[in-house]
Every structure is written in C-alpha cells, then in structure tokens.
Amino acid sequence: VQLQASGGGLVQAGGCLRLSCAGSGLTFRDYAVAWFRQDPGKEREFVAAIRWYSIQFYADSVKGRFTISRDNAKNTIYLQMNSLKSEDTAVYYCAAGRPPSGLIRSTGPYNYWGQGTQVTVYS
C-alpha cells in the first residue's frame, strides 16, 4: 500500500493550492481518507476527511476555505486550499483508514500514511 501526496509549495497569503493524494494497493472508496498537518515541534492535527460515501469533515480552522474531494476513478483524494493564511504553513499528510464514528479526527485509526508535502504560506 502506498499513498503519494503532492501539490505542496510556496504561496502568498490569500492564494490557493491543491493537494493530491494518489493511492496504490488499496481502493480509496473502501476507506475514509483524511488530511492532517504538522508543524515542527507540534502535534499532527486534523484538517479534513471524507468517508467513502462522500460525507466531509473539516477542522474549524479551515472550514469554508478548504474542500476535500475524491475521484474514485483515479483513486485520488484532493484538498483544495483557498484563502491561505500563514498559519496554514505545515507539512500535510494524507491518510487512509476505517475510523469509527467519533474518531475520524484522530490519527490513531488511520492505518496508511503518505510521505507528506510541504505547504509554506508567506505574508
């Protein structure tokens, strides 16, 4: 199983980026897939998740700015990030798993992780 995250980069505040997470060795529609992010010295924090039936979950800090979506034909998950802020700067990780209800925002239930992609937002 491999999750390949891509799309990170350097962007000015107010700009946008789209992250992609391509899965191989598993079928994303059988899993919940999430994005987490981590700053050095901080805990990994939940950003967004989408269940196999396309119900979406967002952290309050990104709600209204970020959108998670899936393309089952390509076995790929996207995170469209708009109106980026400096506090969005982090390494972004995609993850797949079968979290029970109430734990979709926790890292523990996710069995598979991508390698991370750096997002840097400058003012």
N, C-alpha and C positions, 0 to 999 in steps of 0.2 A: 504494500500500500504506500502510495506517495501522494502528498499534497504539495503542489508547486504554487507558491504565492508570487505575484509580480505586480508591477504597476506603481510602485512607490517612487518617490523622487523629491525634488526640492521645488517648493511652490510658495508664492507670495500669499500672505494673509488675504482672505477673501476669494482666493482661487479655488480650483477643484482638481481632483484626481479620481481615477477609477482603478481600484484594485481588483485583481482577478485571482482566483484560486482554482486551479485545474486538478482534478482528482484522477488517479490511475490505480487500478487494483481494487477499487470499490465503486459502488454506484451511489452517487450523492442523493438520489431520490429516496434511498432507503435510510437516510440519516438526517439528523439535524446538523446543520453546518453553521459555524459561528466565526466571527472575527473578534479577536482580543488584541490588546495593545499593551506595550510595556515600555516604560522609560527606565533608564539605568537607575538602580537603587530603589525602584518602586515595584510593587506587586503588579502582576499581569491583571489587567482589568477588562471586563466585558465591554464590547462595543455594540455588536448586533448579532442576531441569529435568525435563521429561517428553518422551519421544520419542513418535513417532506411534503406536507400539504400546503406549503407556502405561507403559513402564519409567521409573521415577523415580530421580532422583539428588538428593542433598542435601549441603550443606556440613555438616561435623561440628558446627559451632556451632548448627545449627538442627535437626539430626536428632532426631526424637522430639517436637518441638514444632510444626514446620511441616509442612503437607501440600499438595502440588501436585496439581491435578486438572484435567481438561478436560471440556468439554461440546461435543462436536463439532456438535451440532445448533445451538448458539448461537454456534459459532466463538469460544469464550471459554475462557480459562485462569484458574484461581483459585489463590490462595495463602492457605490458612487458617493463620493465625499464632496459636498459643496460648502461654500462659505467657510472655508477652512480657517482655523484660528491657530495661534502659536501653541496653545495648549494641546492641540491635536498631534503635535510632534511626538513620535514614538516609533518603535518597531511594531508592525502589525502582523499578526499571525492568524492564519485560518486553521480551523479545527473541525473534525467530524466526530460524531458520537451519537449515542441514544440516551440523552439525559432525561430523567423522569420529570414529570411536571413539577415546576417549582425550582428546578436546579439547572435550567437552561443557561443561566448567567454564571454558573460556576465552572471552573476549569476542570475539576475532577472527573466529571462524566465523559469527557471527550478523550477518545482513545487515540486518535490520529491527529498529528500536528504538522503544519507546513514549516518551512525554514525561516519565515519572517521576511518582511520587506520594509525598508526604512522610509518613513514619511517625515519630512522636515518642512515646517511652515515658518517663514520668516516675515518679520514686520517691515 
